[in-house]
Amino acid sequence: MHSSVKKRGLILELILAFCVPLFLWIIGLVFSVGIVLDFVALSHPVLAKIVGATVFGGMGLWGMVNLAIKVLFPTFSVISPMKMWLYITFGFVAFALGIAASGLSQLGPILYIVAPSVVVAGHFIYLARDYLVGGICN
């Protein structure tokens, strides 16, 4: 029973930390199609950062999904540790691009979105440390 309660808590942690970033990623994905089709818009640095944040954010979300699967079901086969590190790093790059696109004047509200996701990602990296470090070092 203890394991089941722990897994439910971890799933709740993921949902609470990533529901808003996932929603923003989906909105960015919808709008990025229009931005990419308008090649002139990509010359604007803020729009280019939004497209970059959307692309890297998708890869980061994929890394977090695989990391969550590995933490919740340790025997389940997921992507290699090196790829997982790469995808999670892309997620952090997406957060940095999102902060850069919003500007420092909006840093407070953006941190309410970014901080929980960074903390939860760090927690899951800690929980999967044996897989992540052992898979790279061996």
WOKACOR-V995715 format. One line per field, one symbol per residue. ss: DSSP state (a for helix, b for strand, c for the rest). psi: psi as a letter, one per 30 degrees, with the letter a starting at -180 (. if undefined). burial: b if it has 16 or more other ideal C-beta (glycine too) atoms within 10 Angstrom, else e. Layout:
ss=???
psi=???
burial=???
This chain:
ss=caaaaaaaaaaaaaaaaaaaaaaaaaaaaaaaaaaaacccaaacaaaaaaaaaaaaaaaaaaaaaaaaaaaaccccccccaaaaaaaaaaaaaaaaaaaaaacaaaaaaaaaaaaaaaaaaaaaaaacaaaaaaaaac
psi=eeeeeeeeeeeeeeeefgeeeeeeeeeeeefeeeeefifefffkeeeeeeeeeeeeeeeeeeeeeeeeeeeeiffkkalleeeeeeeeeeeeeeeeeeeeeflffgeeeeffeeeeeeeeeeeeeefgeeeeeefef.
burial=eeeeeeeeebeebbeebbeebbeebeebeeebeebeeeeeeeeeeebebbbbbbbbbbbbbbbbebbbebbbeeeeebbebeebbebbebbbbbbebbbebbeeeeeeebeebbebbeebbeebbebbeebbeeeeee
